[in-house]
Amino acid sequence: MRHTDPEERWLGAVVHGAFFLLLGSSFTRFLTRDHGGAHTGWVVGLFAGFCLVYVLGHFLAPAPSPGSPPTTRHLVWLGSVSAVWIVLLVLAPSATWCAMPLLFTGLHALPPRIAVPVAAVLTALVVASEVRVSEGSLNPNMVVAPPALAAVATAVMVHLQRQGARQRVLIEDLVRARHELAVTERRAGVLAERQRLSGEIHDTLAQGLSSQRMLLLAAGRVWDTDPDAAREHVRWRSSPTNCSPRSATRRPAARPCPPRWPTG
């Protein structure tokens, strides 16, 4: 199992360490108690091949990341290492407990609908191997202990997988909600800015029109007494650059043009 998450790396290190520890103890037991048969050379070669296939799988067929389906390469590796273990189990029952790391590896990589039958098959092979090498009366622990351990391991791994799937869904919902919130806030900011600009334009236009109205009123008051001043107010009103609504909207922050009251 090769992942970037620290917890995944820690889990992979524990599984790999358990595999090599059980493999070493199984090989030691074979050399001290079960060797001497006609298949000793084959068994030693199978132990070496079993270890080699397991190590190569770590580099050539890493386990998928959580939530991702297993790759074809990983499935081929899992089937190959399981097949080597079954053949080794037939020739050397000492390799029985090497099934535990395979069990965790399969449960970690496979979906529950496939992992549970695989765990059941591995457990049945372990029980059969234990019964085959038992001496004297049958020990009930040989039949009860492996299924119990496999059931607990399977239940825990399936629960963790489903819990991880729910967490990934919640994280995706949270990310989507944050994105939607950011879009909503951006839209609200744009609408607020438009409202502010429209208010400024409205106030500027109102001030400009009020100034123009006062200029026209001033021109009307002095039209008969001071025609020149009245015409001055009218020319100021009609100038395209002085206090027209169009020029006012182009400079909303500018000060409105004050009316020029007659001095006489």
Order of alpha helices (4+ residues) and beta strands (2+ residues): alpha-alpha-alpha-alpha-alpha-alpha-alpha-alpha
